[in-house]
Amino acid sequence: MSNFDPNAILRGAQLTLVGVNRALQNPGLFTSDHYRQAALAVAAGVAIRILVSIPIVGVRVLLWIISLFVDMNHVTFMDSLQWVDHTYVQKHKSEDPHNLRAMYAQNLEKYPTHAPRDTNEKKKSIKDTVVLMAVKQGRKAGISLAVLALSYVPYVGKFVLPAASFYTFNKAVGPQPAVAIFATSIFLPRRYLVSFLQAYFSSRTLMRELLEPYFSRVRYNKEQKKLWFKDRAGVLFGFGLGFYVFVKIPLVGVLIYGLAEASTAYLITKITEPPLPPNEAEKFKEDSLHWKNKHEFLELPWQHMDAYNISMHKPGFKSDVRQTPRKTFS
């Protein structure tokens, strides 16, 4: 089964809707902490809108600067994850508690959000961090402009964007989806292909930011994180694309971003397993690289997202020993 097939993308879009619905049911979403973050987000959006019209990345940069002085600490994500666990228990309160899955928030909140600092490592200043980020973004922008310019070269220009698409998707999702996208893109007008690539890269960037509260605790190395994303590429693209459209809306977009982070907590419970205690973090990272229940989830009927969960909770032998199955769907 491909990691980037249409079914996986549509499932990700479905999780966007279900995740939003689940997040909006959480009464804790509207606490003073969340209102403070929302007010900061709106203020940032208004300020940027008045000064200059720039992409939503400007809002995120300003929010990052604000976070240096205001403790935001991924409150939305963790509160929403606790709500997802609470909802799961309520939905299955008539079931044998020995057969329920382990909770996500209970162990994850015990994971430190900052890695132990190497005493021999020189701490980077804010100036160095900003310069490094500017250079990185500038390099990406330069490559994008170069590819776009080459696409206007006579004769060979029409193959530049499809070739760039193939190179990118082959690294991200594998050869089969990359070949399909390459073959399709040859016949697409340039403006549609550019729009598609922009949506893909923007939604991928958005997903990485939305998952930061999770990865700040479960710290994979570069290769592990690459494999983690690749194994879930289709669902993550579908999920991120749904929010990408709304995040672009001026002013309201930054509020949607908070809702997206809350919904990501629900997504995590579908595409990962409940985390082990912090002292078993390394074992958990190795075990959770691959999405073990991908086939079961993607084959669920659209109108019965809980069908797999129900089948897992049929009456059976009741053990006297507390069990924590690695994964069920709720």
Number of C-alpha atoms within 10 A of each C-alpha: 8 16 22 24 15 14 16 26 23 18 21 25 22 17 24 25 15 16 23 19 12 18 27 16 14 17 10 15 21 13 9 10 15 16 13 14 21 19 14 19 24 19 16 20 23 14 14 19 16 8 8 9 10 10 12 17 13 16 24 17 13 16 20 13 12 15 14 10 8 13 11 16 11 17 17 25 27 21 17 27 27 19 23 27 21 14 16 16 17 11 11 16 11 8 15 15 15 15 21 22 21 20 23 21 21 17 14 21 17 11 20 13 17 9 10 7 9 8 7 6 7 8 10 9 9 11 9 11 11 13 12 12 12 12 12 12 11 12 12 12 12 12 11 13 12 11 16 17 12 16 18 15 12 8 8 10 15 19 17 18 22 24 19 16 20 23 16 15 20 16 12 19 21 19 15 16 19 22 18 11 18 20 14 12 22 16 11 13 10 17 9 11 19 16 10 14 16 12 17 18 14 18 22 21 14 24 22 16 14 22 16 16 20 21 14 15 18 19 19 17 9 9 8 16 15 14 16 18 21 19 23 23 23 24 29 29 26 26 30 28 24 18 24 24 13 16 21 16 13 18 20 15 21 27 21 19 21 21 21 27 28 29 29 29 29 25 22 15 19 19 21 21 24 24 23 20 15 17 9 10 17 13 13 17 19 11 13 17 20 19 16 16 16 18 11 12 20 18 13 14 11 12 7 10 18 16 16 17 18 15 10 15 15 11 10 9 8 12 10 7 7 11 14 14 13 17 20 23 18 20
